[in-house]
Amino acid sequence: MVRRKAVLVLLCLTVLAPIVLYTDRLSSFSNSISNDDFIDNVSNLSVGKELGKLNVLPQESTNAVKEPIGIVYLDNSRKSHQVLVQSSDGSAALESQEMPLRKSAEHKSRMLSATYKGSLSEKEGVIEQVVDRKIGKDDSEKSNAEEENKEMGSQQTELNTTPAKKENESEKHSEETTLKVDLEKLQTAPKYRNRSSTVISDARVRQLKDQLIRAKVYLGLQAIRTNPHYIRELRLRIREVQRALGDATKDTDLPRKANDKLKAMEQTLAKGKQIQDNCAAVIKKLRAMLHSTEEQLRVNKKQTVFLTQLAAKTLPKGLHCLPLRLSTEYFSLNPSQQQFPNQEKLEDPKLYHYALFSDNILAAAVVVNSTISNAKHPSNHVFHIVTDRVNYAAMRMWFLANPPGKAIIQVQNIEEFTWLNASYSPVLKQLGSQSIINYYFRSHHVNSETNLKFRNPKYLSILNHLRFYLPEMFPKLNKLVFLDDDIVVQKDLTGLWTINLKGKVNGAVETCRGSFHRFDRYLNFSNPLIAKNFDPHACGWAYGMNVFDLAEWRKQNITELYHSWQKLNHDRLLWKLGTLPPGLITFWKRTFPLDQSWHVLGLGYNPHVDQKEIEQAAVIHYNGNMKPWLEIGMLKYRNYWSKYINYDQVFLQDCNINP
């Protein structure tokens, strides 16, 4: 009995003595520890073993080790280095490299180990609170940490109230500066991670699409077809993935169950891979699918070209309504009200004369308004507008109701030029021939023509060919500027009349920036007559804004030269129908190149026209199918055109024409 008591006493001493001694040492240690030492030990956590995810710091998306690139800040006030490490992907983290510590380091390590075993949210609060405490004097940097600290538990508050020792002013200043810089680095790091995450925001969408392709390949394999149970399962998965995918273009568009569908499809495809192990059959099927897709793409491209040409020829409903509304109003006027003022100045050679041939009332209005709006002296500008019989009354009514300031307007009907007939003009004779009518209106020819733009009915209109008869139309003028109806004037054009053409007839901007606008693009150089007289690599030039010396035109008899070439092209073997090819031939070596800033082209087909060129240009040209008044017109260029239209005008409102 005595021996048993002695054993129990020794056992108690053995168990209780270490506890008492350890508690005493721990209490003395906790009284001496400073808040600064606590920061060291918290930062030392990143040097230990694997840590939980911290929301404060951005996490690496991969386990691969990356070489850190950053700045190392040396803190001389403590026996450790604080390191701000910024990885190559933009993330950053504060790390601490241990130095030899004092004898109490063992107890500090035990304390932090115990703290680390707490919840993950507690550790995050500790890091934020300690860092924010060091920068406590900066309210703007402290606010975010304080809001998060309010959501933390009571244990974080207790840790945050750990007493700190006072340091000298120089050490505190150095320490605060270091931590401020580190915190700024940490705050900017998530921005880089967000930027990199947007790059792969469609990863799941692409994966689902790839699965659909693989599934369709499996459906066409012979070995798979012999397994009806698997075929049913695969088709079910395809329908599920298609429903989940829908019209999604990025991962955020996918439904919540998209991941489940993706995993289910992957498992089904894995089964199919086991069933079909013949790689040659898979390759053969993929090649067949590729060929079929390319053929479908070719058909779609051809159809797109046809539909684009069709849209370019179609008159919008509002533009069909407008001439009808204007014509009705015009015929209700008295004869005296149907006349324009200042008609006595129409043949004054000292004024600035423009020729505009169009059946599009709104387009003609933009040309006149933009020219007058940018003219220094509008009263010196005269516009000669020629239209067809259908739009004659409407065109006159528009400019009577919307006079262009002090500018002089003349609107003529093409039928007033009685001398312009089939016996005088070869092109008029050709346009009335049965072969040309069949070429345009017989549907079985549509699919045989590779370039559908040559079938545009505008080439049937003599309005498109009036530009070759300017001296005959205006016999008393010596110089004239020709304007297309799909242009917009942005600067004063009076400088065009002071340009010395040096004996040339036509002043135009050349279009030699690529092979697209060289002679071989428009003329048939396989014909010996063309090959003998012209250079296939010669620089073309642009119609749309041209200065014509009418006196020199008459002197060189250019109209007769035009007629002779038109007669040679009666079978369309020299060039297709149009005005630019005969223009290139007629004014061959008779064209003076103007500065490129006078005329910028491409706004009707090229979405990449240089913005600076557009802003610096005197005239911008919507050549191509995408006219600004059509729905297919490019929105990025439409404002240059639409700003010269008053959409509050009553006729436009009646026809529901809006910007």
Salt bridges, closest charged atoms under 4 A:
ASP36 OD1 - LYS134 NZ 2.81
ASP37 OD2 - ARG102 NH2 2.67
ASP40 OD1 - ARG78 NE 2.48
ASP75 OD2 - ARG78 NH2 2.61
ASP89 OD2 - ARG193 NH1 3.47
GLU106 OE2 - ARG110 NH2 2.56
GLU146 OE2 - LYS142 NZ 3.35
GLU175 OE1 - ARG78 NH1 3.04
GLU175 OE2 - LYS134 NZ 2.75
ASP202 OD2 - ARG206 NE 3.36
GLU233 OE2 - LYS271 NZ 3.24
GLU240 OE1 - ARG237 NH1 3.20
GLU266 OE2 - ARG214 NH1 3.58
GLU295 OE2 - ARG298 NH2 2.66
GLU329 OE1 - ARG325 NH1 3.27
GLU347 OE1 - LYS476 NZ 3.15
GLU415 OE2 - ARG389 NE 3.59
GLU449 OE1 - ARG455 NH2 3.86
ASP484 OD1 - ARG467 NH2 3.46
ASP484 OD2 - HIS621 NE2 3.84
ASP486 OD1 - HIS621 NE2 2.80
ASP486 OD2 - LYS627 NZ 2.54
GLU613 OE2 - ARG513 NH1 3.22
ASP654 OD2 - ARG325 NE 2.94
